[in-house]
Amino acid sequence: MNQKDNLRTIIIIPTYNEKDNIGRLIEFLENKIFPKVDKKFEMHVLVVDDSSPDGTSDIVQKLQTKFSNIHLLINKQKAGLGGAYLKGMIHAVDKLGADVMFEMDADFSHDPKVIPMFLSKIDQGYDLVLGSRYIHGGSIPQDWGWHRKIISIAGNLLIRLVISKFDIHDWTTGYRAIKTELFQALRDEMKRAEFSGYTWQIGFLHKTVRKNFKVAEVPINFVDRTYGQSKLGFEYVKNSLFYIFSIRIKELSHIIKFGIVGFIGFLINYSAMEIFVNAFGVQPYYATALGAELAIISNFTLNNIWTFKESKFTSPKQVLSKLIIFNLTSVGAIVIQFLVEWLGVKFIGESLYRLYFFIALAIVVIYNYTMYTKIIWKKKYLLYCRVKSFEYNKNMLVSHKILIYIKRYWLIILLTLIGAFLRLYNIKPTISFMGDQGRDVRIVRDLLTKADPILVGPTTSVGKIQLGPLYYYYMVPWLWLFNFDPVGTAVGVAFLGIISIPLLFFITKSMFNVNVASIASILYTFAVVVIQNTRSSWNPNPMPLLAILLIYSLYQVYVKSSNKHIILSILWFAVALQMHYMILLISPLILFILAFSYYKSINKTATLKSLLWGSLLFLLFLTPLIIFDIRHDFINTKGLLEFFQKGHHSPVAWYQPILDSEGRVQTSFGDILGLDKWRNIRNPLALILFISSVSYGFVKRNNKTVQIIVLYSLFGIVGMSIYKGDLFNHYLGFFFPIPFLTIGILLAKIAEKGKILGKLFVALSIIWLIVLQVKQYSIFKPLG
């Protein structure tokens, strides 16, 4: 924070034909706003007029006789928005001694009443404060035309995606407060002609971010001008798009080039392998090694003349010596590919050689980039990096960022690797392959070989309900990769099970803390029931991943009032509904949270729009099933009713599900935790966990994050109690994350409060539960 007693603050207002607005704005600032501003800020107004023919400057000059803090700068030639701000800021700094400067429109589209909020952020030490329309409390005009809304909303989203800076929400806002120190750091760069127009806003913010200045946002309600016409047009859109893509391409040029060269090498490697295997009958591991050598020669040549051209080798002697070194360092890549192919052929089978190729390729990409930047082009390349900006340096030194990431998240990386082993090891001889799996493989095979599209899936073996098609489209690449071996579809499900481990960790970490996330992820990784349900291809088996995503989106809606996650929660529900109909047991909770979010919403119009978009998405995903149902006398609806009424031979009292819930608690919590073989342990432990979680939820009833887990658990248990049929483990996929989250919450709290004894109890509990899981593993022996 600036230590001066009086911070001279200049509000710069660029004008062109603003005679209807400028006088009213200055009077409002002087009479209504400036008296309310903290006395440490000495407020001034600088109007930068582009020689307006309507007499704008004459009005300002008259006001100068009334107010001593009004300043006028007239450009003899029209300079554009960026040019006006540049000249205004130079004048404010050099002539008026500005400490803080504002960018502000003359047409009242920027509410002057929020100026104190800007200054409060400046006082907190921020270098640039943005008036944001796209954070909580901000808005754009409801009466804007659809085209203007699309330009503004989609434009900002596109900028955030391209520049990869997601914590800034409004890149095009023209309402800003800027410290002089920041402007001085960017002064020379912002003189370039490309910033003379509206590109000034994006360019100034982009350079601020890249130089690591502190940026804050305050909410503003943007209103459309009452007088005059907007000066935005197609030229603004074109220039903005050109700027963001050109600077991002420049920043990422080495990575992009490296990726293109790598892709060409991949095509050469893969094509050569296929030719050697299929045309000449060469063993896959030899064919892969030969293809790798051809790719190495291609990569060296293209990287030398293009990717690292600033370090290019030119003399024949230098090229030859570096090519030899390049080959020697690339021997590792050949060895990696050879070993992965050989091990795969030796222990699994030759038919899956394509899969082994892609696994080896993922390892080789990391190896190659490290070797290229550390050995081949090391000296010249690093010298080149040093003359670039700090952020550009970070973008290129990917290996350094990877090392930092590994150091920070070593536990979840280790758990993911362990989880991958437990879900993939010995999968072919231990796979469960029955009638449903054979049917599914046949459907996917026909889609690949006969181009037979799937609009509605087959009928379930239990309940006779028609399935959705999404699962089968997901299985297509896996069956192709495994050369039509059915194990490919099982690996596809296992892959979803593997990625659910880090997903559970990071989602739980964002909802609670790293301790809860670590405990839940450790137990989830080793859970025998979870592992068993991810080692075979079956529609219900992707459900745990979807349940994790659904829980997180419901949390975002319930706790964070996120309209975006209203749409996502409905989307995850629609996708889960195509996997298994037991997810319907959670539908009352989803409806409750969506209704609650609308009831509590500050901006009900925006929330209603999200609900409508989510509903349309839901209908889109289920349209084939809905049409099928209408055309076939509602066979699915009848099947669902029969499925959920199974076992109800007489009317059920309203309180009966509550009485029956004890058994469902033991089945769900106990069985998911792999305790089915130890009923004397399972039943009391399951009840203790459930009662403890509900009690903790009551104690922490003001903590909505805990509430969402308890509510999901309660709705799930009551729903399972209403359902009277048998509860197989694969029916419980929608509930799989809950026991692990519950244990994570409770044990993390014990560790926090119990100090040494508490931590010891937590450690022993985790070890005990893991041991019980490992005792039941069947992955080390084929099915009998």
C-alpha positions in Angstrom: 0.0 0.0 0.0 1.2 3.5 -0.8 2.4 5.3 2.3 1.6 8.8 1.2 -0.9 10.7 3.3 -2.8 11.9 0.2 -3.1 9.7 -2.8 -3.9 11.8 -5.8 -6.6 9.9 -7.7 -7.4 10.8 -11.3 -10.6 9.5 -12.9 -9.8 9.5 -16.6 -12.9 9.7 -18.8 -12.3 9.4 -22.6 -15.0 11.2 -24.6 -16.2 11.6 -28.2 -19.6 13.2 -28.7 -20.6 12.9 -25.1 -22.2 16.3 -24.5 -25.4 14.7 -23.2 -23.5 12.7 -20.5 -20.3 14.4 -19.4 -21.8 17.3 -17.5 -24.3 15.1 -15.6 -21.5 12.7 -14.7 -19.1 15.3 -13.4 -21.8 17.0 -11.3 -22.8 13.6 -9.9 -19.2 12.8 -9.0 -18.5 16.1 -7.4 -21.7 16.3 -5.4 -22.6 12.7 -4.6 -19.5 10.5 -4.7 -16.3 12.5 -3.9 -17.7 13.7 -0.5 -18.1 10.0 0.6 -14.6 8.9 -0.4 -11.9 8.4 2.3 -10.0 11.7 2.8 -6.7 10.0 2.0 -7.7 10.0 -1.6 -7.5 13.4 -3.3 -10.1 13.0 -6.1 -9.7 14.6 -9.6 -11.3 14.2 -13.0 -9.4 14.2 -16.3 -11.6 14.3 -19.4 -9.6 13.2 -22.6 -11.7 14.4 -25.5 -11.0 13.3 -29.1 -12.0 16.7 -30.6 -15.7 16.0 -30.3 -17.7 18.1 -32.9 -20.7 18.2 -30.6 -19.1 20.6 -28.1 -18.2 18.1 -25.3 -15.1 20.0 -24.4 -17.0 23.3 -24.1 -19.2 21.8 -21.4 -16.1 20.5 -19.5 -14.4 24.0 -19.7 -17.5 25.6 -18.2 -17.4 23.1 -15.3 -13.7 23.9 -14.7 -14.8 27.4 -13.6 -17.0 25.7 -11.0 -14.7 22.9 -9.8 -10.9 23.3 -9.4 -10.2 19.5 -9.7 -11.5 19.1 -13.2 -8.9 18.8 -16.0 -9.2 18.7 -19.8 -6.9 17.2 -22.4 -8.0 17.6 -26.0 -6.6 15.3 -28.8 -6.4 17.2 -32.0 -6.9 13.9 -33.9 -9.1 11.1 -32.9 -6.9 8.6 -31.0 -9.3 5.8 -30.2 -10.1 4.4 -26.8 -6.6 3.0 -26.1 -4.9 6.1 -27.5 -7.1 8.3 -25.3 -6.3 6.3 -22.2 -2.6 6.2 -22.9 -2.4 10.0 -23.4 -4.6 10.6 -20.4 -2.5 8.4 -18.1 0.8 9.9 -19.3 -0.7 13.4 -18.7 -2.1 12.3 -15.3 1.3 10.9 -14.2 3.6 13.5 -15.7 1.6 16.6 -15.3 -0.9 16.0 -12.5 1.2 13.7 -10.2 -1.3 10.8 -10.1 -0.9 8.0 -7.6 -4.0 6.1 -8.7 -5.9 6.3 -12.0 -9.4 5.2 -13.0 -10.7 4.1 -16.4 -14.4 5.1 -16.6 -17.0 5.6 -19.3 -18.8 8.9 -19.6 -22.2 7.5 -20.3 -23.2 6.2 -16.8 -22.8 2.6 -17.8 -20.2 2.4 -15.0 -21.9 3.1 -11.7 -20.0 5.9 -9.9 -21.3 4.7 -6.5 -18.8 1.7 -6.5 -15.8 4.0 -6.6 -15.2 3.6 -2.9 -15.1 -0.2 -3.3 -12.3 0.2 -5.9 -10.3 2.4 -3.6 -10.7 0.0 -0.7 -9.1 -2.7 -2.8 -6.3 -0.3 -3.8 -5.8 0.5 -0.1 -5.4 -3.3 0.5 -2.4 -3.4 -1.8 -3.9 -4.4 -5.1 -2.3 -2.9 -8.2 -5.3 -3.2 -10.6 -8.9 -3.4 -9.6 -11.5 -4.5 -12.1 -15.2 -3.8 -12.1 -16.5 -7.2 -13.0 -19.9 -8.1 -14.5 -19.3 -11.8 -14.1 -18.7 -12.4 -10.4 -21.3 -12.7 -7.7 -23.2 -9.5 -7.4 -22.4 -8.3 -10.9 -24.6 -8.2 -13.9 -25.1 -7.2 -17.5 -28.2 -5.4 -18.8 -31.3 -7.7 -19.1 -32.4 -5.8 -22.2 -29.3 -6.4 -24.2 -29.9 -8.1 -27.5 -28.8 -11.8 -27.8 -25.9 -11.0 -30.1 -24.4 -8.5 -27.6 -24.8 -10.9 -24.7 -23.1 -13.7 -26.7 -20.2 -11.3 -27.7 -19.7 -10.3 -24.1 -20.2 -13.6 -22.2 -18.7 -15.9 -24.8 -15.9 -13.4 -25.5 -14.8 -13.3 -21.9 -15.0 -17.1 -21.6 -12.9 -17.5 -24.7 -10.3 -15.1 -23.4 -10.1 -17.0 -20.1 -9.7 -20.3 -22.0 -7.1 -19.1 -24.4 -5.0 -17.2 -21.9 -5.6 -19.9 -19.2 -6.2 -17.4 -16.4 -9.5 -18.5 -14.9 -9.5 -16.6 -11.6 -10.1 -13.3 -13.6 -13.7 -13.3 -14.8 -14.1 -10.0 -16.7 -11.3 -9.3 -19.2 -13.1 -6.7 -21.3 -14.4 -4.4 -18.5 -13.7 -0.8 -19.0 -14.2 0.2 -15.4 -10.8 0.0 -13.6 -8.6 1.5 -10.9 -4.8 1.4 -11.6 -1.8 2.2 -9.5 0.7 4.5 -11.1 3.5 1.9 -10.4 1.7 -0.6 -12.6 1.2 1.9 -15.4 4.8 2.9 -15.4 5.8 -0.8 -15.7 3.6 -1.1 -18.8 4.0 2.4 -20.2 6.3 1.7 -23.1 4.7 -1.6 -24.1 1.2 0.0 -24.3 2.4 2.6 -26.8 2.2 0.0 -29.6 -0.4 0.7 -32.3 -2.3 -2.5 -31.6 -3.5 -1.1 -28.3 -4.9 2.2 -29.7 -8.5 0.8 -29.9 -10.6 -1.4 -27.6 -7.8 -4.0 -27.5 -6.3 -1.7 -24.8 -8.4 -3.4 -22.2 -7.4 -7.0 -22.9 -3.8 -6.1 -23.6 -3.3 -4.0 -20.4 -4.8 -6.8 -18.2 -2.9 -9.5 -20.0 0.5 -7.7 -19.4 -0.5 -7.0 -15.8 -1.1 -10.7 -15.2 2.1 -11.8 -17.0 4.2 -9.4 -14.9 2.7 -10.9 -11.7 1.0 -7.7 -10.4 -1.9 -8.1 -7.9 -5.4 -8.0 -9.5 -8.7 -7.9 -7.7 -12.3 -7.7 -8.9 -15.4 -5.9 -7.4 -18.9 -6.6 -8.7 -20.6 -4.0 -10.9 -24.0 -3.8 -12.4 -23.4 -2.7 -15.9 -26.2 -0.6 -17.4 -26.6 0.5 -21.0 -26.2 4.1 -22.0 -29.3 6.3 -21.9 -27.9 8.9 -24.4 -25.7 8.5 -27.4 -24.7 5.3 -29.3 -22.4 2.5 -28.4 -19.1 2.6 -30.3 -18.4 -1.2 -30.2 -18.5 -3.0 -33.5 -17.1 -5.9 -35.6 -13.7 -4.3 -35.7 -13.4 -4.6 -31.9 -14.3 -8.3 -32.0 -11.8 -9.0 -34.8 -8.9 -7.2 -33.2 -9.6 -8.8 -29.8 -9.6 -12.3 -31.2 -6.5 -11.7 -33.2 -4.7 -10.3 -30.2 -5.5 -13.1 -27.7 -4.7 -15.9 -30.1 -1.5 -14.3 -31.4 -0.1 -13.6 -28.0 -1.0 -17.1 -26.7 0.5 -18.8 -29.8 3.7 -16.7 -29.3 3.8 -17.7 -25.6 3.3 -21.3 -26.3 5.2 -21.5 -29.6 7.8 -24.0 -28.5 5.3 -26.3 -26.9 3.0 -26.1 -29.9 5.9 -26.8 -32.3 7.2 -29.6 -30.1 3.7 -31.1 -30.1 3.4 -30.9 -33.9 6.8 -32.5 -34.4 5.9 -35.1 -31.8 2.6 -35.8 -33.6 4.5 -36.3 -37.0 6.9 -38.6 -35.2 3.9 -40.5 -33.8 2.4 -41.0 -37.2 5.7 -42.2 -38.6 6.2 -44.5 -35.6 2.7 -46.0 -35.6 2.5 -46.4 -39.4 5.8 -48.1 -39.5 4.8 -50.5 -36.7 1.5 -51.4 -38.5 3.4 -52.0 -41.8 6.1 -54.1 -40.3 3.6 -56.2 -38.3 0.9 -56.6 -40.9 2.8 -56.5 -44.2 6.1 -58.2 -43.2 5.1 -60.3 -40.1 7.6 -58.7 -37.8 7.1 -59.2 -34.1 5.3 -56.1 -32.5 8.2 -55.3 -30.2 10.8 -55.3 -33.1 8.3 -53.4 -35.3 7.8 -50.8 -32.6 11.6 -50.3 -32.1 12.1 -49.9 -35.9 9.3 -47.4 -36.1 10.8 -45.5 -33.1 14.1 -45.1 -34.9 12.4 -43.6 -38.0 10.5 -41.2 -35.7 13.7 -40.2 -33.9 15.4 -39.2 -37.2 12.3 -37.2 -38.2 12.0 -35.5 -34.7 15.7 -34.5 -34.8 15.5 -33.0 -38.2 12.2 -31.0 -37.6 13.2 -29.9 -34.1 16.6 -28.6 -35.4 15.2 -26.6 -38.3 11.9 -25.5 -36.7 11.2 -26.0 -33.0 14.6 -24.9 -31.7 15.7 -22.8 -34.7 17.2 -20.2 -32.4 19.7 -22.9 -31.4 19.9 -24.5 -34.8 22.9 -26.6 -35.8 24.2 -25.7 -39.2 27.6 -27.2 -40.0 27.5 -30.9 -41.2 30.0 -31.9 -38.5 27.8 -30.3 -35.8 24.6 -31.9 -37.2 26.2 -35.3 -37.4 27.6 -35.2 -33.9 24.3 -34.0 -32.4 22.4 -36.6 -34.3 24.6 -39.3 -32.8 24.0 -37.7 -29.3 20.3 -37.4 -30.1 20.2 -41.1 -31.0 22.1 -42.1 -27.9 19.7 -40.1 -25.6 16.8 -41.5 -27.6 17.9 -45.1 -27.0 15.9 -44.8 -23.8 12.7 -44.1 -25.9 13.4 -47.2 -28.0 14.1 -49.3 -25.0 10.9 -48.1 -23.3 8.8 -48.9 -26.3 10.5 -52.3 -26.8 10.1 -53.3 -23.2 6.5 -52.2 -22.9 5.6 -54.1 -26.1 7.6 -57.2 -25.1 6.2 -57.4 -21.6 2.7 -56.9 -23.0 3.1 -59.7 -25.6 4.8 -62.0 -23.1 2.4 -61.7 -20.3 -0.9 -60.7 -21.8 -0.9 -61.5 -25.5 0.1 -60.2 -29.0 -3.4 -59.1 -30.0 -3.2 -56.0 -27.8 0.0 -54.6 -29.4 -1.8 -51.3 -30.2 -2.6 -50.7 -26.6 1.0 -51.4 -25.5 2.2 -48.9 -28.1 0.0 -46.1 -26.7 1.1 -46.9 -23.1 4.8 -46.7 -24.1 4.1 -43.5 -26.1 2.8 -41.7 -23.0 6.0 -42.6 -21.1 8.2 -41.6 -24.1 6.7 -38.1 -24.5 7.8 -37.1 -21.0 11.2 -38.8 -21.5 11.9 -37.1 -24.8 11.0 -33.6 -23.8 13.2 -33.8 -20.7 16.1 -35.1 -22.8 15.7 -32.5 -25.5 15.7 -29.5 -23.2 18.3 -30.8 -20.7 20.9 -32.3 -23.1 20.5 -31.7 -26.8 19.6 -28.0 -27.1 20.4 -27.3 -23.4 22.9 -24.4 -23.5 21.5 -22.3 -26.3 17.9 -23.1 -25.4 18.3 -22.0 -21.8 20.1 -18.8 -22.9 17.1 -18.1 -25.2 14.7 -18.7 -22.3 16.5 -16.2 -20.1 15.8 -13.3 -22.4 12.1 -14.0 -22.4 9.6 -13.0 -19.8 9.2 -14.9 -16.5 5.8 -16.3 -17.5 7.1 -17.4 -20.9 9.9 -19.2 -19.1 7.4 -21.1 -16.9 5.4 -22.2 -20.0 8.4 -23.8 -21.6 10.1 -25.4 -18.6 7.4 -28.0 -18.3 9.6 -30.5 -16.6 10.2 -28.1 -13.7 6.5 -27.6 -13.2 6.0 -31.4 -13.3 8.6 -31.9 -10.5 6.9 -29.3 -8.3 3.5 -31.0 -8.9 4.9 -34.4 -8.0 6.5 -33.0 -4.8 3.2 -31.4 -3.8 0.9 -34.3 -4.7 3.1 -37.4 -4.2 0.5 -39.2 -2.1 -2.3 -39.0 -4.7 0.0 -39.9 -7.5 1.2 -42.9 -5.5 -2.4 -43.9 -4.7 -3.4 -43.5 -8.4 -0.5 -45.8 -9.4 -1.5 -48.4 -6.7 -5.1 -48.1 -7.8 -4.2 -48.7 -11.4 -2.3 -51.8 -10.5 -5.1 -53.2 -8.4 -7.6 -52.5 -11.1 -5.6 -53.7 -14.1 -3.2 -56.5 -12.9 -4.1 -59.9 -14.2 -7.4 -58.5 -15.5 -7.8 -60.9 -18.5 -7.7 -64.2 -16.6 -9.8 -62.9 -13.7 -12.4 -61.0 -15.7 -16.1 -61.7 -15.1 -17.6 -62.3 -18.5 -21.2 -63.4 -18.6 -24.3 -62.9 -20.8 -24.7 -59.2 -20.3 -21.0 -58.6 -21.1 -21.1 -60.7 -24.2 -24.2 -58.9 -25.4 -22.5 -55.5 -24.8 -19.4 -56.5 -26.7 -21.5 -57.7 -29.7 -23.3 -54.4 -29.8 -20.1 -52.3 -29.7 -18.5 -54.7 -32.3 -21.4 -54.1 -34.7 -21.1 -50.4 -34.2 -17.4 -50.6 -35.3 -17.7 -53.1 -38.1 -21.1 -52.3 -39.5 -21.5 -48.6 -38.6 -24.7 -49.6 -36.8 -25.6 -46.6 -34.6 -27.1 -47.1 -31.2 -30.0 -44.9 -30.2 -31.4 -47.1 -27.4 -29.4 -49.8 -25.5 -30.5 -53.4 -24.8 -32.9 -54.5 -22.2 -31.6 -55.1 -18.6 -31.6 -58.7 -17.4 -33.3 -57.7 -14.2 -36.4 -55.5 -14.5 -36.5 -55.6 -18.3 -35.8 -51.9 -18.7 -34.3 -50.4 -21.8 -30.8 -48.9 -21.3 -29.4 -45.7 -22.7 -26.7 -45.7 -25.5 -23.9 -43.6 -23.8 -22.1 -46.6 -22.2 -21.8 -48.3 -25.6 -20.3 -45.3 -27.3 -17.8 -45.0 -24.5 -16.7 -48.6 -25.1 -16.0 -48.1 -28.9 -12.4 -46.9 -28.6 -11.5 -49.5 -26.0 -12.7 -52.4 -28.1 -10.8 -51.0 -31.1 -7.6 -50.5 -29.1 -7.7 -54.1 -27.9 -8.2 -55.4 -31.4 -11.8 -56.6 -30.5 -10.6 -58.5 -27.5 -13.5 -58.2 -24.9 -10.9 -57.4 -22.2 -10.7 -54.0 -23.8 -14.1 -53.0 -22.5 -13.2 -54.1 -19.0 -10.0 -51.9 -19.2 -12.3 -49.0 -20.2 -14.3 -49.4 -17.0 -11.1 -49.8 -15.0 -9.8 -46.6 -16.5 -12.8 -44.7 -15.1 -12.2 -46.4 -11.7 -8.6 -45.2 -11.8 -9.3 -41.6 -12.6 -12.0 -41.6 -9.9 -9.2 -41.9 -7.3 -7.5 -38.5 -8.0 -11.0 -37.0 -8.7 -12.2 -38.0 -5.2 -9.1 -36.6 -3.7 -9.2 -33.1 -5.3 -12.9 -32.8 -5.0 -12.8 -33.7 -1.3 -9.8 -31.4 -0.8 -11.8 -28.5 -2.2 -14.9 -29.3 -0.1 -13.1 -30.1 3.1 -9.3 -30.2 3.5 -6.3 -32.3 2.5 -6.6 -34.6 5.6 -10.2 -35.7 4.8 -9.2 -36.1 1.1 -6.2 -38.2 1.9 -8.1 -40.6 4.3 -11.0 -41.0 1.9 -8.8 -41.6 -1.1 -6.5 -44.1 0.7 -9.5 -46.2 1.7 -11.2 -45.8 -1.7 -8.1 -47.0 -3.5 -7.8 -50.2 -1.5 -11.6 -51.0 -1.2 -12.2 -54.5 -2.4 -15.8 -53.9 -3.5 -14.8 -50.8 -5.4 -12.0 -52.7 -7.1 -14.2 -55.7 -8.1 -16.7 -53.4 -9.7 -14.1 -51.7 -11.9 -12.6 -54.9 -13.2 -15.4 -55.9 -15.5 -17.5 -54.2 -18.2 -21.0 -53.6 -17.1 -23.3 -50.6 -17.4 -23.6 -49.9 -13.6 -19.8 -49.9 -13.1 -19.0 -46.3 -14.1 -21.5 -45.1 -11.5 -19.0 -44.3 -8.7 -17.2 -41.8 -10.9 -20.5 -40.1 -11.8 -21.6 -40.1 -8.1 -18.4 -38.2 -7.2 -19.1 -35.6 -9.9 -22.8 -35.4 -8.8 -21.9 -34.9 -5.2 -19.4 -32.1 -6.1 -21.9 -30.3 -8.3 -24.7 -30.6 -5.6 -22.1 -29.1 -3.2 -21.4 -26.2 -5.5 -25.1 -25.5 -5.9 -26.0 -25.9 -2.3 -23.0 -24.2 -0.7 -21.6 -21.9 -3.4 -24.9 -21.0 -5.2 -23.2 -21.9 -8.5 -25.6 -21.6 -11.5 -23.1 -23.4 -13.7 -23.3 -26.5 -11.4 -27.1 -26.5 -11.6 -26.6 -27.5 -15.2 -23.8 -29.9 -14.4 -25.7 -31.7 -11.6 -28.6 -32.3 -14.0 -26.1 -33.5 -16.6 -24.4 -36.0 -14.3 -27.8 -37.3 -13.2 -28.9 -37.8 -16.8 -25.7 -39.7 -17.7 -25.9 -41.8 -14.5 -29.5 -42.6 -15.4 -28.2 -44.3 -18.5 -25.9 -46.5 -16.5 -28.3 -47.7 -13.8 -31.7 -46.7 -12.6 -30.8 -46.9 -8.9 -29.6 -43.3 -9.2 -33.4 -42.4 -9.1 -33.2 -43.0 -5.4 -31.2 -39.8 -5.1 -33.6 -37.8 -7.4 -35.6 -36.3 -4.4 -32.3 -34.9 -3.0 -31.5 -33.4 -6.4 -34.9 -31.8 -6.7 -34.7 -30.5 -3.1 -31.3 -28.8 -3.7 -32.3 -27.3 -7.0 -35.5 -25.9 -5.5 -33.6 -24.6 -2.5 -31.0 -22.9 -4.8 -33.8 -21.1 -6.6 -35.5 -20.1 -3.3 -32.3 -18.7 -1.9 -31.0 -17.2 -5.2 -30.3 -13.5 -5.3 -30.6 -13.4 -9.1 -33.6 -15.7 -9.7 -33.6 -15.0 -13.4 -30.1 -16.4 -13.8 -30.9 -19.4 -11.7 -34.1 -20.1 -13.6 -32.2 -19.9 -16.9 -29.7 -22.5 -15.5 -32.6 -24.8 -14.4 -34.1 -24.5 -17.9 -30.8 -25.2 -19.7 -30.2 -28.2 -17.4 -33.7 -29.5 -18.1 -33.2 -29.2 -21.8 -29.9 -31.0 -21.5 -31.7 -33.7 -19.5 -34.3 -34.1 -22.1 -31.7 -34.2 -24.9 -29.8 -37.0 -23.3 -32.9 -39.0 -22.7 -34.9 -38.2 -25.9 -34.2 -41.6 -27.5 -35.5 -43.4 -24.4 -38.5 -41.1 -24.1 -39.5 -41.6 -27.7 -39.0 -45.3 -27.4 -41.2 -45.4 -24.3 -44.0 -43.4 -26.0 -43.9 -45.7 -29.0 -43.9 -48.9 -26.9 -46.8 -48.3 -24.5 -44.5 -46.9 -21.8 -42.7 -50.2 -21.3 -39.8 -48.5 -19.5 -42.0 -46.6 -17.1 -43.9 -49.7 -16.2 -40.7 -51.6 -15.8 -39.3 -49.0 -13.5 -42.4 -49.0 -11.3 -42.3 -52.8 -11.1 -38.6 -52.7 -10.4 -38.9 -50.3 -7.4 -42.1 -51.9 -6.1 -40.5 -55.4 -6.0 -41.4 -57.0 -2.7 -44.3 -54.7 -1.9 -47.2 -57.2 -1.6 -49.2 -55.0 0.7 -49.6 -51.3 1.5 -46.5 -49.9 3.3 -46.9 -47.5 6.2 -45.1 -44.1 5.7 -42.7 -44.8 8.6 -41.8 -48.4 7.5 -38.8 -47.3 5.4 -37.3 -45.7 8.5 -37.8 -48.9 10.5 -36.2 -50.9 7.6 -33.3 -48.5 7.3 -31.1 -50.2 9.8 -30.6 -53.2 7.5 -29.9 -50.9 4.5 -27.3 -49.0 6.6 -25.5 -52.3 7.3 -25.7 -53.4 3.7 -24.6 -50.1 2.2 -21.9 -48.9 4.6 -20.8 -52.3 5.7 -20.7 -54.0 2.3 -19.1 -51.1 0.4 -16.4 -51.1 3.1 -15.8 -54.8 2.3 -17.0 -56.2 5.7 -19.6 -58.6 4.4 -17.6 -61.6 5.6 -17.4 -60.2 9.1 -21.0 -59.6 10.1 -20.2 -59.2 13.8 -18.0 -56.3 12.8 -20.0 -55.0 9.8 -23.3 -54.4 11.5 -22.2 -52.4 14.5 -19.5 -50.5 12.6 -21.9 -49.5 9.8 -24.5 -48.2 12.4 -21.8 -46.4 14.3 -20.6 -44.6 11.2 -24.1 -43.7 10.0 -25.2 -42.5 13.4 -21.9 -40.6 14.0 -22.2 -38.9 10.6 -25.8 -37.8 11.2 -25.0 -36.6 14.7 -21.9 -34.7 13.5 -24.1 -33.2 10.7 -26.6 -32.0 13.4 -23.8 -30.5 15.5 -22.4 -28.9 12.4 -25.8 -27.9 11.0 -24.5 -24.5 10.0 -21.8 -26.2 7.9 -23.4 -26.8 4.5 -20.5 -28.9 3.2 -21.0 -31.5 6.0 -24.8 -31.2 5.4 -24.5 -32.2 1.7 -22.8 -35.5 2.6 -25.2 -36.2 5.4 -28.2 -35.4 3.2 -26.9 -37.6 0.4 -26.4 -40.4 2.9 -29.9 -40.0 4.4 -31.7 -39.8 1.1 -29.7 -42.8 -0.2 -30.5 -45.0 2.9 -34.2 -44.1 2.9 -34.4 -44.7 -0.9 -32.8 -48.1 -0.5 -35.2 -48.9 2.4 -38.2 -48.1 0.1 -36.8 -50.4 -2.5 -37.6 -54.0 -1.4 -35.6 -56.0 -3.9 -32.2 -57.5 -3.4 -29.3 -55.0 -3.2 -26.4 -56.3 -5.1 -23.0 -54.5 -4.9 -23.2 -53.1 -8.4 -26.6 -51.5 -7.5 -24.8 -49.4 -4.9 -22.4 -47.6 -7.2 -24.3 -44.3 -6.7 -23.5 -44.6 -2.9 -19.9 -45.9 -3.2 -18.2 -42.5 -2.3 -20.3 -41.9 0.9 -18.7 -44.4 3.4 -15.2 -43.2 2.5 -16.1 -39.6 2.7 -17.9 -40.3 6.1 -14.9 -42.1 7.5 -12.6 -39.3 6.1 -14.6 -36.6 7.9 -14.8 -38.4 11.2 -11.2 -39.7 11.3 -9.8 -36.3 10.2 -11.7 -34.6 13.1 -10.4 -37.3 15.6 -6.8 -36.7 14.3 -7.3 -32.9 14.7 -8.7 -33.0 18.2 -6.9 -36.1 19.6 -3.3 -34.9 19.1 -0.9 -37.9 19.3 -3.4 -40.5 20.5 -5.9 -39.4 18.0 -3.4 -39.6 15.1 -2.3 -43.0 16.3 -6.0 -44.2 16.4 -6.6 -42.9 12.9 -3.4 -44.5 11.5 -4.3 -47.9 13.1 -7.9 -47.7 11.8 -6.8 -47.0 8.3 -4.2 -49.9 8.4 -6.9 -52.3 9.9 -9.4 -51.5 7.2 -6.8 -51.9 4.4 -5.7 -55.3 5.8 -9.3 -56.4 5.8 -9.6 -55.4 2.1 -6.3 -57.1 1.0 -7.4 -60.4 2.6 -10.3 -60.5 0.1 -8.3 -59.7 -3.1 -8.9 -62.3 -5.8 -6.9 -60.5 -8.5 -3.9 -62.8 -8.1 -5.6 -66.0 -9.2 -7.8 -66.7 -12.2 -11.5 -67.4 -11.8 -12.2 -71.1 -11.4 
